[in-house]
Amino acid sequence: MATSIEFQEVVQGNWTILKAIGRIDTTNAAVAEKTLLATLDKSKNLALDMSQLEYTSSAGLRALLRTGKKAKKNKKQFVFCSVSGMVKEILEDSGTNLLFQIYDSAAELQ
Amino acid sequence: MQENFSGWKKFPATEDAYENIRDFIIDAAKNFNVQKENLLRLELGIEEIVINIIHYAYKDGGDIFVKVYDDEPQNIFYFELADYGTPFNPLDKIDPRSIDKSEIQDRKLGGFGIAFVKKTFVNLSYAYEDFQGQKANLLTLGFIK
């Protein structure tokens, strides 16, 4: 069972929305992080839509934290949308949910 | 083909072997009737503890040994991990949430894995003792089915 992650990108006003589809674990977290950082670089603000993110481990959390640190440094916003299921549990268990703004859906972004 | 889940199974302690280790334990969990909705949480615990061993046990490579079984009356699925690496109890690590309340720019990136392990498993034990004629790190992890 190989782990896969894909990202779909949509620009909405001042936001670039990346929809994560699949799973982030130790085998592909580096690829996910590279995509997140590269998208942040070219965006005013970045939102990660997690509605189709089935799984993440601490390797994925580190990618999110590094992206969040870079956003803060560059005075950009990096937020999460549509967080649910196991991913929501992991964000809450690690306290990562307290470090990021979380929206119920991408439609709420302004 | 029905997988044989009896006895110890040996894997190289490498990132390339991680998916085989994970799949072996997950397949066993299904075989021992762990509920489908609990498998992602089990996978998280497996990934965090196995990757910890792969990254830190050996300086020059080595093996991980895995054994699976269940306690049917208690409804618990168990797996055991053994390695001949440096003596190290990962369960002694401090949960970073208890000490790190900093804002994002100062937040440390490590330590969450073991916190997840502690939260995922109901029975956790560590010993450094004889394993097949040599001293080894032995971890036992129990998961409610």
Interface residues (C-beta under 8 A of the other chain):
Chain A: M1 A2 T3 D25 T26 T27 E54 Y55 S57 S58 A59 L61 R62 L65 R66 G68 K69 K72 K73 M86 E89 I90 D93 S94 G95 L99 F100
Chain B: E15 Y18 E19 R22 D23 I26 L40 R41 E43 L44 E47 E48 I51 R97 E103 I104 Q105 R107 L109 G110 F112 G113 A115 F116 K119
